[in-house]
Amino acid sequence: MVNESILNAEKLHLAELLEAIQRCVYFLDASSRKITWPLTKEQLETQKKDVALFEALAAINERFAKLQDTLGAAMRHASILAGEPTDSFLKILSFYEKAGVLESVASWQLCRTALNLAAHDYEIEYAEIADHFNSLKTLTPLLYMTAVQFLSYCRESFGIEPKQADFSVEFMTIVKTTQADENGATQ
């Protein structure tokens, strides 16, 4: 019985991570909706003292990172439950690429690189700041799709859903809207 209680605790933890993923998507989307996209150098120069704008941008940076970090933690945890190797995150990413959760390992790394560049480069050039946030906006649908695919993987593989459904409806609405926007932009 001890082993079963440990397994149940691990499954509960994954369910909590799935809920956290949905919450991350919800709040990233809310922050992103406060911005008129795409950002321009001129807009940022003109509004350089606009606290609300720069607070929203800071929130986007933080929430994008939080979403990717939470997805990563959940993928590692689900890999353990699936009995997959977890000694390197690259192996975990490769597994999820093969499982159809990730578009590609390179796309995941691109999201991480976009964040890391901003974290290490305190830009004062408004054109570069605009490019950074426009890049995050462009990459956000990729993380949203990964979240959807990962939740689907957990449901199908383990029968695990988010612990609470508090963000489920909004999560699916955001994802469907994003997909429609992406499909409209590519046509």
C-alpha positions as CSV (number, residue, x, y, z in Angstrom):
1,M,0.0,0.0,0.0
2,V,2.9,2.4,0.6
3,N,3.9,2.2,-3.1
4,E,0.3,2.9,-4.2
5,S,0.1,6.0,-1.9
6,I,3.4,7.3,-3.3
7,L,2.1,6.8,-6.9
8,N,-1.1,8.6,-6.0
9,A,0.8,11.5,-4.6
10,E,2.9,11.7,-7.8
11,K,-0.2,11.7,-9.9
12,L,-1.8,14.4,-7.7
13,H,1.4,16.5,-8.2
14,L,1.1,16.1,-12.0
15,A,-2.6,17.1,-11.8
16,E,-1.5,20.2,-9.8
17,L,1.1,21.0,-12.5
18,L,-1.5,20.7,-15.2
19,E,-3.7,23.2,-13.4
20,A,-0.7,25.5,-13.1
21,I,0.0,25.3,-16.8
22,Q,-3.6,26.4,-17.5
23,R,-3.3,29.2,-15.0
24,C,0.0,30.3,-16.7
25,V,-1.7,30.4,-20.1
26,Y,-4.6,32.4,-18.7
27,F,-2.4,35.1,-17.1
28,L,0.0,35.3,-20.0
29,D,-2.9,35.9,-22.4
30,A,-4.4,38.5,-20.1
31,S,-1.1,40.4,-20.0
32,S,-0.6,40.1,-23.7
33,R,-4.1,41.6,-24.4
34,K,-3.0,44.8,-22.7
35,I,-0.6,45.5,-25.5
36,T,-1.2,46.8,-29.0
37,W,0.8,44.4,-31.2
38,P,3.3,44.6,-32.9
39,L,5.3,46.9,-30.7
40,T,7.4,49.5,-32.5
41,K,10.5,51.5,-31.5
42,E,8.5,54.7,-31.9
43,Q,5.7,53.5,-29.7
44,L,8.2,52.6,-26.9
45,E,10.1,55.8,-27.2
46,T,6.9,57.8,-27.1
47,Q,5.5,55.9,-24.1
48,K,8.9,55.4,-22.3
49,K,7.3,56.6,-19.0
50,D,4.1,54.7,-19.4
51,V,4.2,52.6,-16.2
52,A,1.2,50.4,-17.2
53,L,2.8,49.5,-20.6
54,F,6.1,48.6,-19.1
55,E,4.4,46.7,-16.2
56,A,2.5,44.7,-18.8
57,L,5.7,44.0,-20.7
58,A,7.4,42.8,-17.5
59,A,4.5,40.6,-16.8
60,I,4.7,39.1,-20.3
61,N,8.3,38.3,-19.8
62,E,7.7,36.7,-16.4
63,R,4.6,34.8,-17.4
64,F,6.2,33.5,-20.6
65,A,9.1,32.2,-18.6
66,K,6.8,30.7,-15.9
67,L,4.7,28.9,-18.5
68,Q,7.8,27.3,-20.1
69,D,9.3,26.5,-16.7
70,T,6.0,24.9,-15.5
71,L,5.7,22.9,-18.7
72,G,9.2,21.7,-18.3
73,A,8.7,20.6,-14.7
74,A,5.4,18.9,-15.7
75,M,7.1,17.1,-18.6
76,R,9.9,15.9,-16.4
77,H,7.4,14.7,-13.8
78,A,5.2,12.9,-16.4
79,S,8.4,11.3,-17.9
80,I,9.1,9.8,-14.4
81,L,5.6,8.4,-14.2
82,A,6.0,7.0,-17.8
83,G,9.3,5.3,-16.8
84,E,11.2,7.4,-19.4
85,P,14.8,8.5,-18.9
86,T,15.0,11.8,-17.0
87,D,18.8,12.1,-16.6
88,S,18.9,14.9,-19.2
89,F,16.2,17.4,-20.1
90,L,17.3,17.0,-23.8
91,K,16.2,13.3,-23.6
92,I,12.9,14.5,-22.1
93,L,12.4,17.0,-24.9
94,S,13.2,14.3,-27.5
95,F,10.7,12.0,-26.0
96,Y,8.0,14.6,-26.2
97,E,8.9,15.5,-29.7
98,K,8.4,11.9,-30.7
99,A,5.2,11.7,-28.8
100,G,3.8,14.7,-30.7
101,V,3.7,17.0,-27.7
102,L,6.5,19.3,-28.9
103,E,6.7,20.7,-32.4
104,S,10.4,20.2,-32.1
105,V,13.3,20.3,-29.6
106,A,14.6,23.3,-31.6
107,S,11.3,25.2,-31.1
108,W,11.5,24.6,-27.3
109,Q,15.1,25.8,-27.3
110,L,14.2,28.9,-29.4
111,C,11.6,29.9,-26.7
112,R,14.3,29.4,-24.0
113,T,16.9,31.4,-25.9
114,A,14.5,34.3,-26.5
115,L,14.0,34.5,-22.7
116,N,17.7,34.0,-21.8
117,L,18.8,36.8,-24.2
118,A,16.4,39.2,-22.5
119,A,17.5,38.1,-19.0
120,H,21.1,38.8,-19.7
121,D,20.8,41.9,-21.8
122,Y,19.4,45.0,-20.2
123,E,18.5,46.8,-23.4
124,I,18.0,50.5,-23.7
125,E,17.5,50.4,-27.4
126,Y,13.8,50.6,-28.0
127,A,14.0,48.8,-31.3
128,E,15.6,45.8,-29.6
129,I,13.1,45.9,-26.8
130,A,10.3,45.9,-29.3
131,D,11.9,43.0,-31.2
132,H,12.3,41.0,-28.0
133,F,8.6,41.3,-27.1
134,N,7.4,40.8,-30.6
135,S,9.4,37.6,-30.7
136,L,7.8,36.5,-27.4
137,K,4.4,37.3,-28.9
138,T,5.3,35.2,-32.0
139,L,6.5,32.3,-29.9
140,T,3.6,32.3,-27.5
141,P,1.3,30.2,-29.7
142,L,4.0,27.5,-29.8
143,L,3.9,27.2,-26.0
144,Y,0.1,27.2,-26.0
145,M,0.0,24.4,-28.5
146,T,2.6,22.5,-26.4
147,A,0.4,23.0,-23.3
148,V,-2.6,21.6,-25.2
149,Q,-0.7,18.6,-26.5
150,F,0.8,17.9,-23.1
151,L,-2.5,18.0,-21.3
152,S,-3.9,15.7,-24.0
153,Y,-0.9,13.3,-23.5
154,C,-1.4,13.2,-19.7
155,R,-5.2,12.6,-20.1
156,E,-4.6,9.8,-22.7
157,S,-1.5,8.2,-21.1
158,F,-2.4,8.4,-17.4
159,G,-6.0,9.5,-17.2
160,I,-4.8,12.7,-15.3
161,E,-6.6,16.0,-15.7
162,P,-5.8,19.3,-14.0
163,K,-6.5,19.1,-10.3
164,Q,-9.2,21.7,-10.5
165,A,-11.0,22.9,-13.6
166,D,-11.0,26.5,-12.5
167,F,-9.1,27.6,-15.6
168,S,-10.1,24.8,-18.1
169,V,-12.8,26.7,-20.0
170,E,-10.7,29.9,-20.4
171,F,-7.6,27.8,-21.3
172,M,-9.5,26.1,-24.2
173,T,-11.0,29.4,-25.3
174,I,-7.5,31.0,-25.4
175,V,-6.0,28.1,-27.3
176,K,-8.9,28.0,-29.8
177,T,-8.7,31.7,-30.4
178,T,-4.9,31.5,-30.8
179,Q,-5.3,28.7,-33.3
180,A,-7.9,30.7,-35.3
181,D,-5.7,33.8,-35.2
182,E,-2.7,31.7,-36.4
183,N,-4.7,30.1,-39.2
184,G,-6.0,33.5,-40.2
185,A,-2.5,35.0,-40.3
186,T,-1.1,32.2,-42.5
187,Q,-3.9,32.3,-45.1
